[in-house]
Amino acid sequence: MLRINELKLPLDHSDDELRAAIVQRLAISDEQLLGFTLFKRSYDARKKNSEMLFIYTIDLEASNEAELLKTFADDPKIGVAPDVSYKFVGHAPAELPERPIVVGFGPCGIFAGLLLAQMGFKPIVLERGKEVRQRTKDTWGLWRKSVLNPESNVQFGEGGAGTFSDGKLYSQIKDPQHHGRKVLEEFVKAGAPDEILYINKPHIGTFRLTSMVEKMREEIINLGGEVRFQQKVTDLLVDGEQLTGLVLESGEQLQSRHVVLALGHSARDTFRMLHAKGVFMEAKPFSVGFRIEHPQSLIDKARLGKYAGHPKLGAADYKLVHHAKNGRSVYSFCMCPGGTVVAATSEPGRVVTNGMSQYSRNERNANSGIVVGIDPERDYPGGPLAGIELQERLEAHAYVMGGSNYQAPAQLVGDFVAGRPSTALGSVEPSYKPGVTLGDLAPSLPDFAIEAIREALPAFDRQIKGYNLHDAVLTGIETRTSSPLRITRGADLQSLNLKGLFPAGEGAGYAGGILSAGVDGIRIAEAVARDILGL
Ligand SMILES: Cc1cc2nc3c(=O)[nH]c(=O)nc-3n(C[C@H](O)[C@H](O)[C@H](O)COP(=O)(O)OP(=O)(O)OC[C@H]3O[C@@H](n4cnc5c(N)ncnc54)[C@H](O)[C@@H]3O)c2cc1C
């Protein structure tokens, strides 16, 4: 298999033109090209006012590969395609000494469970929330009727936190073993579009994620695993420094010396239980801020120029950072093109925002978190749970500011920057359901965060023309940007002070996003397999 890098074609090229470009680049005949796949496709948005091109990495088979390798020996853009296929670390023996347990069925728990099942370990997966169809109804209950189910919502239930999301599937993690590729391939097997394997910033959207999650559950079960819903883990069974099992809310006890803990960042009750049991954990930095909404057309024009609205490019995204004079960094977080702002609380009496989109990304507004980094040393000293306590205080205050009915506090950007409360909406209609309450967002976050965001919005306007739009809407508050603590693990990926406990994914502080949580799930399944097999 050969690889060609940086093959460039106009946006509107046909499949035949792509094939012809490969043939021409290699100076071979059409018959000599036996087949090809797209490994990567990107475009350079800086060319928005000249000619924007797709830039491809192509893997191909040719009848004369050895000869081509000689011909292009000095060409850095043509060579042997690296092997990125997934290799299992081992397989379970016919007689299993025990079944590993996976707690949580978000992306991390799904991939930990799937990989353990594929290796033959027949895992038992425990998820506190409901299966995804029922969960979807409960989640819409908050958005449509202001009724929250604390065990079945945006954060909890089959599929985890990313199920109602834009389904962005990219990450900046180091991934030398190409585990991200395995995550994407499994998603495609479960029904994601093939393009996620090669486009630069793939996304799936909410609708498809739901059925994909069900398919992955089916595969785990077909391979001998179990997936149990409404099974909240409430205690650990411990023998000295070794975990021996778990206790469920029902009182049932399950024995296992290998437990993957893939809780997500919102399982505050479970974090408190782990802390009370003495599991080593430490506070870590996270970020707080608001969701901002602009017309998507404004973002498209600023980012894509004359290519705005091009069907092959879709709705444009952005990424922004500003280092404020007070030493804080403000950045865009989880940007959702053509999407909606969602109510993302899992606890009564709290308001938290996030964003989601459908695959088509064709809603009127673009939204993004605009958040400020905070850290335990400066902002919440007081031990491992201090970040959770800060989140709870801020979210409870936002609930009251919104009217104590799950509406979110909101303000127009122009008013926020000028420091005056908003009393009426302008041209941008906020998408947050069940609705927003206009006013002054300044009391909702610490003063340093407000000051930094006030400075950042006009500065962002220099990168995206129109960003500081008076009528753009800020909806508050965004607090669950990542886990406020880390359940620290050692080189064997087990808890520092409790053997057999494998903290994983976003809640443990080892991932931030669907792809990285899936990758961590694979790594943790490998660590469990190695430990059981004595590798
Ligand atoms: C609205 C929204 C939009 C998002 N959009 C994106 C996006 O577009 N792209 C992206 O990369 N990321 C996105 N994210 C973030 C992403 O969803 C998370 O990073 C990811 O889901 C973390 O995966 P995880 O498996 O570690 O944890 P989670 O997905 O949070 O899963 C943890 C699971 O554990 C269960 N659990 C917790 N405690 C217990 C217990 N005691 N017993 C049993 N089960 C328990 C929970 O119910 C939950 O299902 C979004 C998040 C939200 C909320």
The ligand as a MOL file (V3000), in Angstrom:
LIG
                    3D

  0  0  0     0  0            999 V3000
M  V30 BEGIN CTAB
M  V30 COUNTS 53 58 0 0 0
M  V30 BEGIN ATOM
M  V30 1 C -24.1610 18.8190 25.6350 0
M  V30 2 C -22.7520 18.3060 25.4460 0
M  V30 3 C -22.1430 18.4280 24.2130 0
M  V30 4 C -20.8620 17.9290 23.9970 0
M  V30 5 N -20.3180 18.0180 22.7420 0
M  V30 6 C -19.1580 17.3830 22.4840 0
M  V30 7 C -18.6500 17.3040 21.1550 0
M  V30 8 O -19.2680 17.7550 20.1830 0
M  V30 9 N -17.4600 16.6780 20.9590 0
M  V30 10 C -16.7400 16.1480 21.9970 0
M  V30 11 O -15.6620 15.5950 21.7640 0
M  V30 12 N -17.2000 16.2160 23.2660 0
M  V30 13 C -18.3890 16.7990 23.5280 0
M  V30 14 N -18.8650 16.8390 24.8160 0
M  V30 15 C -18.0220 16.2760 25.8870 0
M  V30 16 C -18.0890 14.7490 25.8670 0
M  V30 17 O -19.4220 14.3660 25.8600 0
M  V30 18 C -17.3640 14.1630 27.0450 0
M  V30 19 O -16.0210 14.6090 27.0050 0
M  V30 20 C -17.3900 12.6420 27.0020 0
M  V30 21 O -18.7150 12.1630 26.9660 0
M  V30 22 C -16.6720 12.0550 28.2150 0
M  V30 23 O -16.7790 10.6660 28.1390 0
M  V30 24 P -16.7080 9.7400 29.4310 0
M  V30 25 O -17.0880 8.3870 28.9780 0
M  V30 26 O -15.4000 9.9370 30.0980 0
M  V30 27 O -17.8200 10.3080 30.4320 0
M  V30 28 P -19.3890 10.4920 30.2210 0
M  V30 29 O -19.7130 10.5770 28.7950 0
M  V30 30 O -19.7910 11.6020 31.0980 0
M  V30 31 O -20.0220 9.1250 30.7570 0
M  V30 32 C -20.0090 8.7750 32.1080 0
M  V30 33 C -21.1670 7.8250 32.3980 0
M  V30 34 O -21.0040 7.2840 33.7150 0
M  V30 35 C -22.2630 7.1520 34.3160 0
M  V30 36 N -22.0760 7.1410 35.7780 0
M  V30 37 C -21.6490 8.1580 36.5650 0
M  V30 38 N -21.6120 7.7620 37.8480 0
M  V30 39 C -22.0230 6.4770 37.8820 0
M  V30 40 C -22.2120 5.5510 38.9410 0
M  V30 41 N -21.9680 5.8660 40.2110 0
M  V30 42 N -22.6800 4.3130 38.6450 0
M  V30 43 C -22.9490 3.9680 37.3460 0
M  V30 44 N -22.8020 4.8270 36.3030 0
M  V30 45 C -22.3270 6.0680 36.5730 0
M  V30 46 C -23.0250 8.3770 33.8190 0
M  V30 47 O -24.4090 8.1650 33.8980 0
M  V30 48 C -22.5180 8.5220 32.3910 0
M  V30 49 O -23.3740 7.9010 31.4510 0
M  V30 50 C -20.1480 17.3280 25.0650 0
M  V30 51 C -20.7420 17.2280 26.3320 0
M  V30 52 C -22.0400 17.7000 26.5320 0
M  V30 53 C -22.6700 17.5710 27.9000 0
M  V30 END ATOM
M  V30 BEGIN BOND
M  V30 1 1 1 2
M  V30 2 1 2 3
M  V30 3 2 2 52
M  V30 4 2 3 4
M  V30 5 1 4 5
M  V30 6 1 4 50
M  V30 7 2 5 6
M  V30 8 1 6 7
M  V30 9 1 6 13
M  V30 10 2 7 8
M  V30 11 1 7 9
M  V30 12 1 9 10
M  V30 13 2 10 11
M  V30 14 1 10 12
M  V30 15 2 12 13
M  V30 16 1 13 14
M  V30 17 1 14 15
M  V30 18 1 14 50
M  V30 19 1 15 16
M  V30 20 1 16 17
M  V30 21 1 16 18
M  V30 22 1 18 19
M  V30 23 1 18 20
M  V30 24 1 20 21
M  V30 25 1 20 22
M  V30 26 1 22 23
M  V30 27 1 23 24
M  V30 28 2 24 25
M  V30 29 1 24 26
M  V30 30 1 24 27
M  V30 31 1 27 28
M  V30 32 2 28 29
M  V30 33 1 28 30
M  V30 34 1 28 31
M  V30 35 1 31 32
M  V30 36 1 32 33
M  V30 37 1 33 34
M  V30 38 1 33 48
M  V30 39 1 34 35
M  V30 40 1 35 36
M  V30 41 1 35 46
M  V30 42 1 36 37
M  V30 43 1 36 45
M  V30 44 2 37 38
M  V30 45 1 38 39
M  V30 46 1 39 40
M  V30 47 2 39 45
M  V30 48 1 40 41
M  V30 49 2 40 42
M  V30 50 1 42 43
M  V30 51 2 43 44
M  V30 52 1 44 45
M  V30 53 1 46 47
M  V30 54 1 46 48
M  V30 55 1 48 49
M  V30 56 2 50 51
M  V30 57 1 51 52
M  V30 58 1 52 53
M  V30 END BOND
M  V30 END CTAB
M  END
